[in-house]
Amino acid sequence: MHESSGLDPDAWPFELRAADPAALHLRSRALRLGAVEVLDLSCTTVRVARDVRRIRRCDPELYHVCLPVQGSVGSSWVDRDGRVDPGGMLVHGTSSPCAFTYVQPDDGRPYRGLAVAVPRSLVTLPADPINRHLLGRRATARNGVGVLLAQFLTGLADGIGTDSYRPADGPRLGAVLVDLVSAFFAQLLDDRSASAALEPESRRRTLAASVRSFIQRNLTDPDLSPATVAAAHHISLSYLHRLFQEREQKPAPVREAGPGPVSEHGPAREPAAITVAALIRRQRLERARRDLADPALRGRPIHDIAARWCFSDAATFSRAFRSAYGLPPRDYRHHALGAG
């Protein structure tokens, strides 16, 4: 895993023009995940363009998916122009002439947007329909695979500049992004043949990522269970269990330093065949742990925090928490927040 400043005119040459050169602000950060790169860009209003001459000079042959977070992106692409606001995404590539204007919001704050760059050779779909139908196209980030891709990008960008990821995580996270981008393109093409072109392993990884995202969004729902997860994804309960039994071992996220016996890398790695019920329980425990260590929640009773994350029995919660983190909840909070 490698972090860099992001925009690199030597890697893919472009022309940059500022609406107000005297007030130009541009900051970009990038996270390299194997062959895939995640970019977090903040800037005043600027126009970025690539013409035929610059493409001939250097073309890394990448697909880009842009996600405006604050402000908008205006695009000019061969035969189509458009504008994308927060909640939308824009697909483009480095191999055709194009121009983009990153526009600040009306309140004067800088534009901020995220993007993922994926080598064309890694996308498991035919290039021709992507080039003809998707490049320069606006898409929604509010449903389908788009919302999953947007959430995953946002989570990765939030970890840039932190110790959230280890070097070994890079290729794994990059593979998930390739799968998500491929599934996103297949959805946009709305073509059964495009969906069928996705490799079985790519479809499984995309589905597993979708399941994890659904679980994360619904941890406070007391009805969350393997059965409701399966129903939400229109798969059988047996296939859901098989999906997680077959997956590769996933590294545990690095968490903030905690007290005493708890490892600096959080709970132990998830076993290769973790059950969905165990995953739900583990994620709820992790959310409860974060709340116990939050100074803003110092005055909230432990049983309220447990109930928020669907642990209705205090004794059961205490035993599960101690098993996962090495300390009972009260002692963990005492060490995390200090005696004061």
Phi and psi in degrees as GROMACS dihedral restraints (atoms count N, CA, C in turn):
[ dihedral_restraints ]
;  ai    aj    ak    al  type     phi  dphi    fc
    3     4     5     6     1  -138.2    20    10
    4     5     6     7     1   135.6    20    10
    6     7     8     9     1  -108.2    20    10
    7     8     9    10     1   141.8    20    10
    9    10    11    12     1  -142.9    20    10
   10    11    12    13     1  -176.9    20    10
   12    13    14    15     1   -78.8    20    10
   13    14    15    16     1   -10.3    20    10
   15    16    17    18     1   101.4    20    10
   16    17    18    19     1  -105.4    20    10
   18    19    20    21     1   -56.6    20    10
   19    20    21    22     1   127.7    20    10
   21    22    23    24     1  -133.1    20    10
   22    23    24    25     1   100.3    20    10
   24    25    26    27     1   -66.3    20    10
   25    26    27    28     1   -14.9    20    10
   27    28    29    30     1   -80.1    20    10
   28    29    30    31     1   -32.9    20    10
   30    31    32    33     1   -74.6    20    10
   31    32    33    34     1   -42.1    20    10
   33    34    35    36     1  -144.8    20    10
   34    35    36    37     1    96.5    20    10
   36    37    38    39     1   -58.0    20    10
   37    38    39    40     1   139.0    20    10
   39    40    41    42     1  -148.9    20    10
   40    41    42    43     1   161.0    20    10
   42    43    44    45     1   -99.9    20    10
   43    44    45    46     1   134.2    20    10
   45    46    47    48     1  -122.7    20    10
   46    47    48    49     1   126.3    20    10
   48    49    50    51     1  -127.1    20    10
   49    50    51    52     1   129.3    20    10
   51    52    53    54     1   -92.3    20    10
   52    53    54    55     1   140.7    20    10
   54    55    56    57     1   -62.8    20    10
   55    56    57    58     1   -35.6    20    10
   57    58    59    60     1  -133.6    20    10
   58    59    60    61     1    90.5    20    10
   60    61    62    63     1   -55.4    20    10
   61    62    63    64     1   -32.5    20    10
   63    64    65    66     1   -69.7    20    10
   64    65    66    67     1   -24.8    20    10
   66    67    68    69     1  -108.7    20    10
   67    68    69    70     1    16.6    20    10
   69    70    71    72     1   -59.0    20    10
   70    71    72    73     1   128.4    20    10
   72    73    74    75     1  -131.4    20    10
   73    74    75    76     1   129.0    20    10
   75    76    77    78     1  -148.1    20    10
   76    77    78    79     1   122.0    20    10
   78    79    80    81     1  -134.7    20    10
   79    80    81    82     1   127.8    20    10
   81    82    83    84     1  -133.7    20    10
   82    83    84    85     1   141.7    20    10
   84    85    86    87     1  -129.6    20    10
   85    86    87    88     1   144.6    20    10
   87    88    89    90     1  -131.9    20    10
   88    89    90    91     1   149.2    20    10
   90    91    92    93     1  -122.7    20    10
   91    92    93    94     1   117.7    20    10
   93    94    95    96     1   -92.2    20    10
   94    95    96    97     1   123.0    20    10
   96    97    98    99     1  -121.5    20    10
   97    98    99   100     1    81.5    20    10
   99   100   101   102     1    67.0    20    10
  100   101   102   103     1  -124.1    20    10
  102   103   104   105     1   -86.6    20    10
  103   104   105   106     1    -2.7    20    10
  105   106   107   108     1  -104.4    20    10
  106   107   108   109     1   147.3    20    10
  108   109   110   111     1  -131.4    20    10
  109   110   111   112     1   136.3    20    10
  111   112   113   114     1  -108.0    20    10
  112   113   114   115     1   130.5    20    10
  114   115   116   117     1  -118.6    20    10
  115   116   117   118     1   135.5    20    10
  117   118   119   120     1  -118.7    20    10
  118   119   120   121     1   112.2    20    10
  120   121   122   123     1  -115.0    20    10
  121   122   123   124     1   134.6    20    10
  123   124   125   126     1  -130.4    20    10
  124   125   126   127     1   131.1    20    10
  126   127   128   129     1  -162.9    20    10
  127   128   129   130     1   160.0    20    10
  129   130   131   132     1   -74.1    20    10
  130   131   132   133     1   175.0    20    10
  132   133   134   135     1   -62.4    20    10
  133   134   135   136     1   120.9    20    10
  135   136   137   138     1  -139.7    20    10
  136   137   138   139     1   158.7    20    10
  138   139   140   141     1  -116.0    20    10
  139   140   141   142     1   130.4    20    10
  141   142   143   144     1  -118.9    20    10
  142   143   144   145     1   129.3    20    10
  144   145   146   147     1  -138.0    20    10
  145   146   147   148     1   147.0    20    10
  147   148   149   150     1  -125.8    20    10
  148   149   150   151     1   126.1    20    10
  150   151   152   153     1  -110.0    20    10
  151   152   153   154     1  -180.0    20    10
  153   154   155   156     1   -60.2    20    10
  154   155   156   157     1   -40.5    20    10
  156   157   158   159     1   -61.0    20    10
  157   158   159   160     1   -43.8    20    10
  159   160   161   162     1   -70.1    20    10
  160   161   162   163     1   -35.1    20    10
  162   163   164   165     1   -65.3    20    10
  163   164   165   166     1   -41.9    20    10
  165   166   167   168     1   -65.4    20    10
  166   167   168   169     1   -32.0    20    10
  168   169   170   171     1   -65.9    20    10
  169   170   171   172     1   -41.7    20    10
  171   172   173   174     1  -164.5    20    10
  172   173   174   175     1   124.9    20    10
  174   175   176   177     1  -133.8    20    10
  175   176   177   178     1   108.5    20    10
  177   178   179   180     1   -75.3    20    10
  178   179   180   181     1    -3.3    20    10
  180   181   182   183     1    56.2    20    10
  181   182   183   184     1    63.9    20    10
  183   184   185   186     1  -116.4    20    10
  184   185   186   187     1   149.5    20    10
  186   187   188   189     1   -98.6    20    10
  187   188   189   190     1   138.7    20    10
  189   190   191   192     1  -118.0    20    10
  190   191   192   193     1   139.6    20    10
  192   193   194   195     1  -120.9    20    10
  193   194   195   196     1   118.1    20    10
  195   196   197   198     1  -102.9    20    10
  196   197   198   199     1   141.5    20    10
  198   199   200   201     1  -129.4    20    10
  199   200   201   202     1    98.5    20    10
  201   202   203   204     1   -65.3    20    10
  202   203   204   205     1   134.9    20    10
  204   205   206   207     1  -108.7    20    10
  205   206   207   208     1   -36.4    20    10
  207   208   209   210     1  -145.4    20    10
  208   209   210   211     1   117.8    20    10
  210   211   212   213     1    94.9    20    10
  211   212   213   214     1  -163.8    20    10
  213   214   215   216     1  -141.6    20    10
  214   215   216   217     1   167.3    20    10
  216   217   218   219     1  -122.2    20    10
  217   218   219   220     1   122.1    20    10
  219   220   221   222     1   -96.3    20    10
  220   221   222   223     1   136.4    20    10
  222   223   224   225     1  -127.5    20    10
  223   224   225   226     1   147.2    20    10
  225   226   227   228     1  -131.4    20    10
  226   227   228   229     1   116.0    20    10
  228   229   230   231     1  -138.7    20    10
  229   230   231   232     1   102.7    20    10
  231   232   233   234     1    49.3    20    10
  232   233   234   235     1   -95.3    20    10
  234   235   236   237     1  -108.2    20    10
  235   236   237   238     1    13.6    20    10
  237   238   239   240     1  -143.6    20    10
  238   239   240   241     1   138.5    20    10
  240   241   242   243     1  -119.6    20    10
  241   242   243   244     1   158.0    20    10
  243   244   245   246     1  -174.9    20    10
  244   245   246   247     1   179.2    20    10
  246   247   248   249     1  -138.7    20    10
  247   248   249   250     1   138.6    20    10
  249   250   251   252     1  -123.3    20    10
  250   251   252   253     1   126.7    20    10
  252   253   254   255     1  -106.3    20    10
  253   254   255   256     1   171.3    20    10
  255   256   257   258     1   -52.5    20    10
  256   257   258   259     1   137.7    20    10
  258   259   260   261     1    99.3    20    10
  259   260   261   262     1    -7.8    20    10
  261   262   263   264     1  -121.8    20    10
  262   263   264   265     1   170.6    20    10
  264   265   266   267     1  -138.5    20    10
  265   266   267   268     1   156.8    20    10
  267   268   269   270     1  -127.5    20    10
  268   269   270   271     1   132.3    20    10
  270   271   272   273     1  -102.9    20    10
  271   272   273   274     1   131.0    20    10
  273   274   275   276     1  -151.8    20    10
  274   275   276   277     1   178.5    20    10
  276   277   278   279     1  -143.6    20    10
  277   278   279   280     1   169.8    20    10
  279   280   281   282     1   -92.7    20    10
  280   281   282   283     1    -1.8    20    10
  282   283   284   285     1  -100.7    20    10
  283   284   285   286     1     1.1    20    10
  285   286   287   288     1  -130.5    20    10
  286   287   288   289     1   148.5    20    10
  288   289   290   291     1   -59.0    20    10
  289   290   291   292     1   138.0    20    10
  291   292   293   294     1  -162.4    20    10
  292   293   294   295     1   165.5    20    10
  294   295   296   297     1  -146.0    20    10
  295   296   297   298     1   142.7    20    10
  297   298   299   300     1  -133.9    20    10
  298   299   300   301     1   140.7    20    10
  300   301   302   303     1  -118.5    20    10
  301   302   303   304     1   116.1    20    10
  303   304   305   306     1   -87.8    20    10
  304   305   306   307     1   115.9    20    10
  306   307   308   309     1  -109.9    20    10
  307   308   309   310     1   128.5    20    10
  309   310   311   312     1   -67.2    20    10
  310   311   312   313     1   152.4    20    10
  312   313   314   315     1   -68.7    20    10
  313   314   315   316     1   165.9    20    10
  315   316   317   318     1   -63.2    20    10
  316   317   318   319     1   -23.6    20    10
  318   319   320   321     1   -81.2    20    10
  319   320   321   322     1     3.0    20    10
  321   322   323   324     1    88.7    20    10
  322   323   324   325     1    -5.3    20    10
  324   325   326   327     1   -65.3    20    10
  325   326   327   328     1   157.1    20    10
  327   328   329   330     1   -66.1    20    10
  328   329   330   331     1   152.7    20    10
  330   331   332   333     1   -64.5    20    10
  331   332   333   334     1   142.8    20    10
  333   334   335   336     1  -137.0    20    10
  334   335   336   337     1   135.5    20    10
  336   337   338   339     1  -151.9    20    10
  337   338   339   340     1   158.8    20    10
  339   340   341   342     1  -115.0    20    10
  340   341   342   343     1   155.8    20    10
  342   343   344   345     1  -152.4    20    10
  343   344   345   346     1   154.2    20    10
  345   346   347   348     1  -124.4    20    10
  346   347   348   349     1   135.0    20    10
  348   349   350   351     1  -112.5    20    10
  349   350   351   352     1   122.2    20    10
  351   352   353   354     1  -124.6    20    10
  352   353   354   355     1   129.0    20    10
  354   355   356   357     1   -57.3    20    10
  355   356   357   358     1   135.7    20    10
  357   358   359   360     1   -56.5    20    10
  358   359   360   361     1   -34.3    20    10
  360   361   362   363     1   -66.5    20    10
  361   362   363   364     1   -18.3    20    10
  363   364   365   366     1   -91.7    20    10
  364   365   366   367     1   -15.9    20    10
  366   367   368   369     1   -76.6    20    10
  367   368   369   370     1   124.8    20    10
  369   370   371   372     1   -87.3    20    10
  370   371   372   373     1    49.7    20    10
  372   373   374   375     1  -141.5    20    10
  373   374   375   376     1   153.7    20    10
  375   376   377   378     1   -59.5    20    10
  376   377   378   379     1   139.0    20    10
  378   379   380   381     1   -70.6    20    10
  379   380   381   382     1   -33.9    20    10
  381   382   383   384     1   -60.6    20    10
  382   383   384   385     1   -50.5    20    10
  384   385   386   387     1   -65.7    20    10
  385   386   387   388     1   -31.7    20    10
  387   388   389   390     1   -64.2    20    10
  388   389   390   391     1   -48.0    20    10
  390   391   392   393     1   -65.2    20    10
  391   392   393   394     1   -36.8    20    10
  393   394   395   396     1   -81.2    20    10
  394   395   396   397     1   -33.7    20    10
  396   397   398   399     1  -114.0    20    10
  397   398   399   400     1   -20.9    20    10
  399   400   401   402     1  -107.6    20    10
  400   401   402   403     1   -33.8    20    10
  402   403   404   405     1   -64.0    20    10
  403   404   405   406     1   128.4    20    10
  405   406   407   408     1    82.6    20    10
  406   407   408   409     1     4.9    20    10
  408   409   410   411     1   -91.4    20    10
  409   410   411   412     1   140.7    20    10
  411   412   413   414     1   -87.1    20    10
  412   413   414   415     1   146.9    20    10
  414   415   416   417     1  -144.0    20    10
  415   416   417   418     1   162.6    20    10
  417   418   419   420     1   -90.5    20    10
  418   419   420   421     1   146.4    20    10
  420   421   422   423     1  -107.9    20    10
  421   422   423   424     1    19.2    20    10
  423   424   425   426     1  -109.1    20    10
  424   425   426   427     1    -3.5    20    10
  426   427   428   429     1  -154.8    20    10
  427   428   429   430     1   171.6    20    10
  429   430   431   432     1    59.4    20    10
  430   431   432   433     1  -149.7    20    10
  432   433   434   435     1   -67.7    20    10
  433   434   435   436     1   -24.5    20    10
  435   436   437   438     1   -59.0    20    10
  436   437   438   439     1   -43.2    20    10
  438   439   440   441     1   -67.6    20    10
  439   440   441   442     1   -35.5    20    10
  441   442   443   444     1   -67.0    20    10
  442   443   444   445     1   -43.9    20    10
  444   445   446   447     1   -62.2    20    10
  445   446   447   448     1   -42.7    20    10
  447   448   449   450     1   -63.5    20    10
  448   449   450   451     1   -42.9    20    10
  450   451   452   453     1   -64.6    20    10
  451   452   453   454     1   -41.4    20    10
  453   454   455   456     1   -66.4    20    10
  454   455   456   457     1   -42.7    20    10
  456   457   458   459     1   -61.0    20    10
  457   458   459   460     1   -44.1    20    10
  459   460   461   462     1   -61.7    20    10
  460   461   462   463     1   -43.2    20    10
  462   463   464   465     1   -62.7    20    10
  463   464   465   466     1   -41.7    20    10
  465   466   467   468     1   -65.4    20    10
  466   467   468   469     1   -44.0    20    10
  468   469   470   471     1   -63.0    20    10
  469   470   471   472     1   -36.1    20    10
  471   472   473   474     1   -63.6    20    10
  472   473   474   475     1   -22.2    20    10
  474   475   476   477     1   -90.4    20    10
  475   476   477   478     1    -5.6    20    10
  477   478   479   480     1   -64.8    20    10
  478   479   480   481     1   131.4    20    10
  480   481   482   483     1    84.1    20    10
  481   482   483   484     1     3.9    20    10
  483   484   485   486     1  -116.7    20    10
  484   485   486   487     1  -178.9    20    10
  486   487   488   489     1   -99.5    20    10
  487   488   489   490     1    29.4    20    10
  489   490   491   492     1   -67.6    20    10
  490   491   492   493     1   -27.7    20    10
  492   493   494   495     1  -122.7    20    10
  493   494   495   496     1   145.9    20    10
  495   496   497   498     1   -99.6    20    10
  496   497   498   499     1   158.6    20    10
  498   499   500   501     1   -53.0    20    10
  499   500   501   502     1   -37.8    20    10
  501   502   503   504     1   -68.8    20    10
  502   503   504   505     1   -17.8    20    10
  504   505   506   507     1   -73.9    20    10
  505   506   507   508     1   -25.0    20    10
  507   508   509   510     1   -53.4    20    10
  508   509   510   511     1   -57.7    20    10
  510   511   512   513     1   -60.5    20    10
  511   512   513   514     1   -35.6    20    10
  513   514   515   516     1   -66.3    20    10
  514   515   516   517     1   -46.5    20    10
  516   517   518   519     1   -65.3    20    10
  517   518   519   520     1   -37.6    20    10
  519   520   521   522     1   -62.4    20    10
  520   521   522   523     1   -39.8    20    10
  522   523   524   525     1   -63.8    20    10
  523   524   525   526     1   -39.4    20    10
  525   526   527   528     1   -63.9    20    10
  526   527   528   529     1   -41.9    20    10
  528   529   530   531     1   -63.2    20    10
  529   530   531   532     1   -41.9    20    10
  531   532   533   534     1   -59.2    20    10
  532   533   534   535     1   -43.8    20    10
  534   535   536   537     1   -62.8    20    10
  535   536   537   538     1   -43.0    20    10
  537   538   539   540     1   -65.7    20    10
  538   539   540   541     1   -43.2    20    10
  540   541   542   543     1   -63.7    20    10
  541   542   543   544     1   -42.4    20    10
  543   544   545   546     1   -61.5    20    10
  544   545   546   547     1   -44.6    20    10
  546   547   548   549     1   -66.1    20    10
  547   548   549   550     1   -37.2    20    10
  549   550   551   552     1   -63.2    20    10
  550   551   552   553     1   -45.6    20    10
  552   553   554   555     1   -62.3    20    10
  553   554   555   556     1   -42.9    20    10
  555   556   557   558     1   -60.9    20    10
  556   557   558   559     1   -39.9    20    10
  558   559   560   561     1   -65.1    20    10
  559   560   561   562     1   -42.3    20    10
  561   562   563   564     1   -64.9    20    10
  562   563   564   565     1   -37.6    20    10
  564   565   566   567     1   -69.2    20    10
  565   566   567   568     1   -23.3    20    10
  567   568   569   570     1    49.3    20    10
  568   569   570   571     1    50.0    20    10
  570   571   572   573     1  -133.8    20    10
  571   572   573   574     1   124.5    20    10
  573   574   575   576     1   -59.6    20    10
  574   575   576   577     1   -35.4    20    10
  576   577   578   579     1   -66.9    20    10
  577   578   579   580     1   -32.8    20    10
  579   580   581   582     1   -68.1    20    10
  580   581   582   583     1   -44.3    20    10
  582   583   584   585     1   -63.0    20    10
  583   584   585   586     1   -38.2    20    10
  585   586   587   588     1   -67.3    20    10
  586   587   588   589     1   -23.9    20    10
  588   589   590   591     1   -72.5    20    10
  589   590   591   592     1   -17.1    20    10
  591   592   593   594     1   -66.0    20    10
  592   593   594   595     1   132.3    20    10
  594   595   596   597     1   -65.3    20    10
  595   596   597   598     1   147.3    20    10
  597   598   599   600     1   -53.9    20    10
  598   599   600   601     1   -41.6    20    10
  600   601   602   603     1   -66.5    20    10
  601   602   603   604     1   -35.9    20    10
  603   604   605   606     1   -63.8    20    10
  604   605   606   607     1   -42.4    20    10
  606   607   608   609     1   -63.9    20    10
  607   608   609   610     1   -40.0    20    10
  609   610   611   612     1   -64.7    20    10
  610   611   612   613     1   -44.0    20    10
  612   613   614   615     1   -65.8    20    10
  613   614   615   616     1   -39.3    20    10
  615   616   617   618     1   -63.6    20    10
  616   617   618   619     1   -42.7    20    10
  618   619   620   621     1   -64.3    20    10
  619   620   621   622     1   -42.2    20    10
  621   622   623   624     1   -62.5    20    10
  622   623   624   625     1   -39.5    20    10
  624   625   626   627     1   -65.7    20    10
  625   626   627   628     1   -38.2    20    10
  627   628   629   630     1   -65.0    20    10
  628   629   630   631     1   -40.6    20    10
  630   631   632   633     1   -61.8    20    10
  631   632   633   634     1   -45.4    20    10
  633   634   635   636     1   -62.1    20    10
  634   635   636   637     1   -42.2    20    10
  636   637   638   639     1   -64.0    20    10
  637   638   639   640     1   -41.9    20    10
  639   640   641   642     1   -61.2    20    10
  640   641   642   643     1   -43.1    20    10
  642   643   644   645     1   -62.3    20    10
  643   644   645   646     1   -45.3    20    10
  645   646   647   648     1   -59.4    20    10
  646   647   648   649     1   -38.1    20    10
  648   649   650   651     1   -76.9    20    10
  649   650   651   652     1   -15.5    20    10
  651   652   653   654     1  -123.0    20    10
  652   653   654   655     1    22.2    20    10
  654   655   656   657     1   -63.7    20    10
  655   656   657   658     1   -26.9    20    10
  657   658   659   660     1   -86.0    20    10
  658   659   660   661     1    -0.8    20    10
  660   661   662   663     1   -84.8    20    10
  661   662   663   664     1   114.6    20    10
  663   664   665   666     1   -63.7    20    10
  664   665   666   667     1   -17.5    20    10
  666   667   668   669     1   -88.0    20    10
  667   668   669   670     1    -2.1    20    10
  669   670   671   672     1   -62.4    20    10
  670   671   672   673     1   126.3    20    10
  672   673   674   675     1  -156.9    20    10
  673   674   675   676     1   167.5    20    10
  675   676   677   678     1   -53.5    20    10
  676   677   678   679     1   -37.4    20    10
  678   679   680   681     1   -66.3    20    10
  679   680   681   682     1   -42.6    20    10
  681   682   683   684     1   -70.8    20    10
  682   683   684   685     1   -33.4    20    10
  684   685   686   687     1   -63.7    20    10
  685   686   687   688     1   -46.7    20    10
  687   688   689   690     1   -61.4    20    10
  688   689   690   691     1   -44.2    20    10
  690   691   692   693     1   -63.2    20    10
  691   692   693   694     1   -39.3    20    10
  693   694   695   696     1   -65.4    20    10
  694   695   696   697     1   -25.0    20    10
  696   697   698   699     1  -105.3    20    10
  697   698   699   700     1     6.5    20    10
  699   700   701   702     1    57.9    20    10
  700   701   702   703     1    42.4    20    10
  702   703   704   705     1  -130.3    20    10
  703   704   705   706     1   162.5    20    10
  705   706   707   708     1   -76.7    20    10
  706   707   708   709     1   158.0    20    10
  708   709   710   711     1   -62.6    20    10
  709   710   711   712     1   -38.2    20    10
  711   712   713   714     1   -66.0    20    10
  712   713   714   715     1   -37.7    20    10
  714   715   716   717     1   -68.7    20    10
  715   716   717   718     1   -37.0    20    10
  717   718   719   720     1   -59.8    20    10
  718   719   720   721     1   -46.6    20    10
  720   721   722   723     1   -64.1    20    10
  721   722   723   724     1   -39.7    20    10
  723   724   725   726     1   -66.1    20    10
  724   725   726   727     1   -35.9    20    10
  726   727   728   729     1   -58.1    20    10
  727   728   729   730     1   -41.2    20    10
  729   730   731   732     1   -83.9    20    10
  730   731   732   733     1   -25.4    20    10
  732   733   734   735     1   -70.9    20    10
  733   734   735   736     1   -29.1    20    10
  735   736   737   738     1   -89.7    20    10
  736   737   738   739     1   -14.5    20    10
  738   739   740   741     1   -72.1    20    10
  739   740   741   742     1   160.6    20    10
  741   742   743   744     1   -76.5    20    10
  742   743   744   745     1   160.3    20    10
  744   745   746   747     1   -61.3    20    10
  745   746   747   748     1   134.4    20    10
  747   748   749   750     1  -106.3    20    10
  748   749   750   751     1   132.2    20    10
  750   751   752   753     1   -69.4    20    10
  751   752   753   754     1   144.1    20    10
  753   754   755   756     1   -73.3    20    10
  754   755   756   757     1   146.7    20    10
  756   757   758   759     1   -68.9    20    10
  757   758   759   760     1   145.4    20    10
  759   760   761   762     1   -77.1    20    10
  760   761   762   763     1   131.0    20    10
  762   763   764   765     1  -114.0    20    10
  763   764   765   766     1   171.7    20    10
  765   766   767   768     1   -65.5    20    10
  766   767   768   769     1   153.9    20    10
  768   769   770   771     1   -59.5    20    10
  769   770   771   772     1   137.1    20    10
  771   772   773   774     1  -124.2    20    10
  772   773   774   775     1  -177.1    20    10
  774   775   776   777     1   -86.2    20    10
  775   776   777   778     1   161.8    20    10
  777   778   779   780     1    45.6    20    10
  778   779   780   781     1  -127.3    20    10
  780   781   782   783     1   -71.5    20    10
  781   782   783   784     1    -9.8    20    10
  783   784   785   786     1   -73.1    20    10
  784   785   786   787     1   132.7    20    10
  786   787   788   789     1   -61.6    20    10
  787   788   789   790     1   149.6    20    10
  789   790   791   792     1   -66.7    20    10
  790   791   792   793     1   -14.5    20    10
  792   793   794   795     1  -104.8    20    10
  793   794   795   796     1    18.2    20    10
  795   796   797   798     1    80.2    20    10
  796   797   798   799     1  -158.9    20    10
  798   799   800   801     1   -63.0    20    10
  799   800   801   802     1   163.7    20    10
  801   802   803   804     1   -61.2    20    10
  802   803   804   805     1   162.9    20    10
  804   805   806   807     1   -57.3    20    10
  805   806   807   808     1   146.0    20    10
  807   808   809   810     1   -68.1    20    10
  808   809   810   811     1   136.2    20    10
  810   811   812   813     1   -65.1    20    10
  811   812   813   814     1   156.6    20    10
  813   814   815   816     1   -59.6    20    10
  814   815   816   817     1   -28.8    20    10
  816   817   818   819     1  -115.3    20    10
  817   818   819   820     1    40.0    20    10
  819   820   821   822     1   -59.3    20    10
  820   821   822   823     1   139.5    20    10
  822   823   824   825     1   -81.4    20    10
  823   824   825   826     1   159.9    20    10
  825   826   827   828     1   -65.2    20    10
  826   827   828   829     1   -39.0    20    10
  828   829   830   831     1   -61.5    20    10
  829   830   831   832     1   -40.5    20    10
  831   832   833   834     1   -67.2    20    10
  832   833   834   835     1   -36.4    20    10
  834   835   836   837     1   -63.3    20    10
  835   836   837   838     1   -45.1    20    10
  837   838   839   840     1   -60.1    20    10
  838   839   840   841     1   -46.1    20    10
  840   841   842   843     1   -62.4    20    10
  841   842   843   844     1   -43.8    20    10
  843   844   845   846     1   -64.6    20    10
  844   845   846   847     1   -41.8    20    10
  846   847   848   849     1   -67.2    20    10
  847   848   849   850     1   -36.7    20    10
  849   850   851   852     1   -65.4    20    10
  850   851   852   853     1   -40.7    20    10
  852   853   854   855     1   -62.0    20    10
  853   854   855   856     1   -40.0    20    10
  855   856   857   858     1   -66.0    20    10
  856   857   858   859     1   -38.9    20    10
  858   859   860   861     1   -66.0    20    10
  859   860   861   862     1   -39.6    20    10
  861   862   863   864     1   -63.8    20    10
  862   863   864   865     1   -39.8    20    10
  864   865   866   867     1   -60.2    20    10
  865   866   867   868     1   -43.2    20    10
  867   868   869   870     1   -62.7    20    10
  868   869   870   871     1   -41.3    20    10
  870   871   872   873     1   -64.2    20    10
  871   872   873   874     1   -39.8    20    10
  873   874   875   876     1   -64.7    20    10
  874   875   876   877     1   -28.9    20    10
  876   877   878   879     1   -93.0    20    10
  877   878   879   880     1     3.4    20    10
  879   880   881   882     1   -90.0    20    10
  880   881   882   883     1   115.6    20    10
  882   883   884   885     1   -57.2    20    10
  883   884   885   886     1   -30.3    20    10
  885   886   887   888     1   -68.0    20    10
  886   887   888   889     1   -18.3    20    10
  888   889   890   891     1  -108.2    20    10
  889   890   891   892     1    18.6    20    10
  891   892   893   894     1   -55.0    20    10
  892   893   894   895     1   -36.7    20    10
  894   895   896   897     1   -86.5    20    10
  895   896   897   898     1    -3.6    20    10
  897   898   899   900     1   -81.4    20    10
  898   899   900   901     1   129.6    20    10
  900   901   902   903     1   -59.7    20    10
  901   902   903   904     1   147.7    20    10
  903   904   905   906     1   -61.3    20    10
  904   905   906   907     1   -37.8    20    10
  906   907   908   909     1   -67.0    20    10
  907   908   909   910     1   -27.8    20    10
  909   910   911   912     1   -69.0    20    10
  910   911   912   913     1   -41.7    20    10
  912   913   914   915     1   -63.5    20    10
  913   914   915   916     1   -43.8    20    10
  915   916   917   918     1   -60.0    20    10
  916   917   918   919     1   -44.4    20    10
  918   919   920   921     1   -65.0    20    10
  919   920   921   922     1   -34.4    20    10
  921   922   923   924     1   -58.5    20    10
  922   923   924   925     1   -36.2    20    10
  924   925   926   927     1  -101.3    20    10
  925   926   927   928     1    27.1    20    10
  927   928   929   930     1    69.8    20    10
  928   929   930   931     1    28.1    20    10
  930   931   932   933     1  -102.5    20    10
  931   932   933   934     1   100.2    20    10
  933   934   935   936     1   -82.2    20    10
  934   935   936   937     1   -19.7    20    10
  936   937   938   939     1  -109.9    20    10
  937   938   939   940     1   120.4    20    10
  939   940   941   942     1   -63.4    20    10
  940   941   942   943     1   -39.4    20    10
  942   943   944   945     1   -67.0    20    10
  943   944   945   946     1   -41.7    20    10
  945   946   947   948     1   -63.1    20    10
  946   947   948   949     1   -42.6    20    10
  948   949   950   951     1   -62.0    20    10
  949   950   951   952     1   -44.3    20    10
  951   952   953   954     1   -62.0    20    10
  952   953   954   955     1   -43.5    20    10
  954   955   956   957     1   -64.7    20    10
  955   956   957   958     1   -44.1    20    10
  957   958   959   960     1   -66.0    20    10
  958   959   960   961     1   -40.3    20    10
  960   961   962   963     1   -64.9    20    10
  961   962   963   964     1   -45.1    20    10
  963   964   965   966     1   -63.5    20    10
  964   965   966   967     1   -39.5    20    10
  966   967   968   969     1   -63.0    20    10
  967   968   969   970     1   -37.2    20    10
  969   970   971   972     1   -80.6    20    10
  970   971   972   973     1   -36.8    20    10
  972   973   974   975     1  -120.1    20    10
  973   974   975   976     1    -2.2    20    10
  975   976   977   978     1    86.3    20    10
  976   977   978   979     1    -5.1    20    10
  978   979   980   981     1  -139.4    20    10
  979   980   981   982     1   149.2    20    10
  981   982   983   984     1   -68.6    20    10
  982   983   984   985     1   157.4    20    10
  984   985   986   987     1   -54.1    20    10
  985   986   987   988     1   -41.5    20    10
  987   988   989   990     1   -63.5    20    10
  988   989   990   991     1   -44.8    20    10
  990   991   992   993     1   -66.5    20    10
  991   992   993   994     1   -38.5    20    10
  993   994   995   996     1   -60.6    20    10
  994   995   996   997     1   -46.4    20    10
  996   997   998   999     1   -62.6    20    10
  997   998   999  1000     1   -40.7    20    10
  999  1000  1001  1002     1   -59.4    20    10
 1000  1001  1002  1003     1   -46.9    20    10
 1002  1003  1004  1005     1   -70.6    20    10
 1003  1004  1005  1006     1   -38.2    20    10
 1005  1006  1007  1008     1   -70.2    20    10
 1006  1007  1008  1009     1   -36.6    20    10
 1008  1009  1010  1011     1  -100.1    20    10
 1009  1010  1011  1012     1   -13.4    20    10
 1011  1012  1013  1014     1    87.2    20    10
 1012  1013  1014  1015     1   164.8    20    10
 1014  1015  1016  1017     1   -64.9    20    10
 1015  1016  1017  1018     1   -26.9    20    10
